[in-house]
Amino acid sequence: MRLTHGLAVWLMVGVTLMWATAGVVTRHLEHARSFEVTFWRSAFMALALLVILPLWRGRAVLSTVRHGGRALWASGLCWSIMFTAFMMALTLTSTADVLVTMAVGPLLTALAARLFIGHRLPERTWWAIAVAGLGIAWMYGSQMGAGQWLGTLVALCVPVAAAANWTVVQHAHAQGHDVDLVPAVLIGALISALVTLPLAWPLRASLHDLGLLAFLGLFQLAIPCVLSLACARALTAPEMALLGLLEVIFGIALAWIGAGEEPAASVLFGGLLVIGALVANELLGLRERQARWRPLRP
């Protein structure tokens, strides 16, 4: 069933709220740390998807994993980097740092499209990339003395992997092979869990921790990932990008209210530059497309 535009908008708002719970939930873990957090989250996500996907798409979706080809597995690898780097970054720096850094994803994707596929970028996007880069540089520079720069660097792997994922999918499409992102997400979760398990051993998570990590795997990641793919069928790319920014706002607010994690002034300033650049770029792009397709009046 295809979603209506209005329902897709509100559903995507709910999706960003679910995504935004990662920071505040992680701050309440008792014993699980570093790679173990990533392992359990990815493992619970994989288990959830093994149940959800056959119910949603039928059992044939699992056969796609076996016969999807190199592009599908390359996309899955990109997803695994995104899942792993995100949780690792949360254990190294603040929630605000991670979310603001991830917000540059759409601009990095546009840059990757220019470099690797040859898509021409409008001037507004080049300006947006420059301003967003300034915001990240401001955050990075302010953290050099505080020892949190490594977390920001790891968080930057998320939008880089997302840009690589988009490039892989678009290149495969140009070659006549469409990549199904649904099984690709499952592959990503499985790879992330398998890679981080040896690094997480011995496991020390308490039952309290396992409950929170199961929540992250199911309600913070598996369900909203599936719902976002459904929303993408009814919303344009600029709409998805703009609505996705709500994760930054929700995530910082939840970590502040629920875990007392007050964002630093440098993060707020850098975040304003990043988000402002992205919002301006997407709104101007949407306005240009509307003007282009507006029927000529006599």
Secondary structure as the mmCIF struct_conf table of DSSP 4:
data_model
#
loop_
_struct_conf.conf_type_id
_struct_conf.id
_struct_conf.beg_label_comp_id
_struct_conf.beg_label_asym_id
_struct_conf.beg_label_seq_id
_struct_conf.end_label_comp_id
_struct_conf.end_label_asym_id
_struct_conf.end_label_seq_id
HELX_LH_PP_P HELX_LH_PP_P1 ARG A 2 THR A 4
HELX_RH_AL_P HELX_RH_AL_P1 HIS A 5 TRP A 19
TURN_TY1_P TURN_TY1_P1 ALA A 20 ALA A 20
HELX_RH_AL_P HELX_RH_AL_P2 THR A 21 THR A 26
TURN_TY1_P TURN_TY1_P2 ARG A 27 HIS A 28
BEND BEND1 GLU A 30 HIS A 31
HELX_RH_AL_P HELX_RH_AL_P3 SER A 34 ARG A 57
TURN_TY1_P TURN_TY1_P3 ARG A 59 ARG A 59
HELX_RH_AL_P HELX_RH_AL_P4 ALA A 60 HIS A 67
HELX_RH_AL_P HELX_RH_AL_P5 GLY A 69 LEU A 92
BEND BEND2 THR A 93 THR A 93
HELX_RH_AL_P HELX_RH_AL_P6 THR A 95 MET A 102
TURN_TY1_P TURN_TY1_P4 ALA A 103 VAL A 104
HELX_RH_AL_P HELX_RH_AL_P7 GLY A 105 ALA A 112
HELX_RH_PI_P HELX_RH_PI_P1 ALA A 113 ILE A 117
HELX_RH_AL_P HELX_RH_AL_P8 GLU A 123 GLN A 143
TURN_TY1_P TURN_TY1_P5 MET A 144 GLY A 147
HELX_RH_AL_P HELX_RH_AL_P9 TRP A 149 ALA A 174
TURN_TY1_P TURN_TY1_P6 GLN A 175 GLY A 176
HELX_RH_AL_P HELX_RH_AL_P10 LEU A 181 ALA A 200
HELX_LH_PP_P HELX_LH_PP_P2 TRP A 201 TRP A 201
BEND BEND3 PRO A 202 PRO A 202
HELX_LH_PP_P HELX_LH_PP_P3 LEU A 203 LEU A 203
HELX_RH_AL_P HELX_RH_AL_P11 LEU A 207 PHE A 215
HELX_RH_PI_P HELX_RH_PI_P2 LEU A 216 ALA A 222
HELX_RH_AL_P HELX_RH_AL_P12 ILE A 223 CYS A 231
TURN_TY1_P TURN_TY1_P7 ALA A 232 ALA A 234
BEND BEND4 LEU A 235 LEU A 235
HELX_RH_AL_P HELX_RH_AL_P13 ALA A 237 GLY A 244
TURN_TY1_P TURN_TY1_P8 LEU A 245 LEU A 245
HELX_RH_AL_P HELX_RH_AL_P14 LEU A 246 ALA A 259
HELX_LH_PP_P HELX_LH_PP_P4 GLU A 262 ALA A 264
HELX_RH_AL_P HELX_RH_AL_P15 ALA A 265 TRP A 293
BEND BEND5 ARG A 294 ARG A 294
HELX_LH_PP_P HELX_LH_PP_P5 PRO A 295 ARG A 297
#
